[in-house]
Amino acid sequence: MSISAADVKKLRDMTGAGMMDCKKALSETDGDFDAAVELLRKKGQKVADKRADRDAKEGLILSRVSDDAKKAVAIEVNCETDFVARNEDFQAQADGFLNAAYEGNIDNIDDLLKAEVDGKAIADHLQEMVGKIGEKIEISNCILVTTEGSIIDYIHAGNQLGVLAEFDGDVENEDIARDVAMQVAAMNPLAVTRDEVDATTVEKELEIAKEQLINEGKPAEIAEKAAQGKLRRFYEERVLLEQKFVKDNGITVKQYLEQNNTPLIKSFRRIQLGEEA
């Protein structure tokens, strides 16, 4: 049967698939739109299966914070190339996934894949995107934070790095709080305070410091004491409130917040594109 350009355009508008793919699908299904949509979905699944073992390390990190700063979500949507990540359609889809996570108070990938956007599960949207784009597309992070204090988000230029920072009280000056969220992005601290650093990590750092000192010829008892000094420097480098503030190395992050009458940061979540969750 003859397939009109209008029919092809209609199917393209319905599915987002390429013009030639739409024409072929309509031809193979004798112009049956429902069957053509199903055929294109199956094609998307086949492409997804072929792409399953490919790396999807490019993409976008997006966040949304409630007007009262009591709730925030962040998601990571991955693809294979930066070219796709910069595509407006890809970005619009990712933004829809973010809003679904926010509205549904979703804090994990499995539930997000089941959530619906425009009457269709996000998992189905992803499958169709794979069929249309020809790249592996996946969601690799979904974070929800709620608080009685305040949450500030920071997304680095290019949407490749994001931070949700929780503060222990109402934040009046968002610029001050966002500076600290930016510090988290730039300096990648292990914890907010030294008490939160895992005991195994502390023991490992002490052991490494002692071995270094002994190898330098220091007696064991002196190495033991000197290792504590190295541990303090470790805290200054990896504990957020003890780090030198990136915009003023003369003060710590804690001092910066105190000097600006801003509540101390209580917790943070940091997402970097392509890293393991």
Protein Blocks (a to p, Z undefined) as FASTA:
>chain_A
ZZdfklmmmmmmmnopafklmmmmmmmnnopaklmmmmmmmmmmmmmmmmmmpccfbccd
dddddfklpaccddddddfbfklmmpmklmmmmmmmmmmmmmnopabfklmmmpceehia
fklmmmmmmmmnopacddfbdcddddfbbcdddddehilaccddddebddfblmlmmmmm
mmmmmnopabfblklpcfklmmmmmmmmmmmmmmnopafklmmmmmmmmmmmmmmmmmmk
lpccfklmkbcfklmmmmnopacdfbdcdddehiaZZ
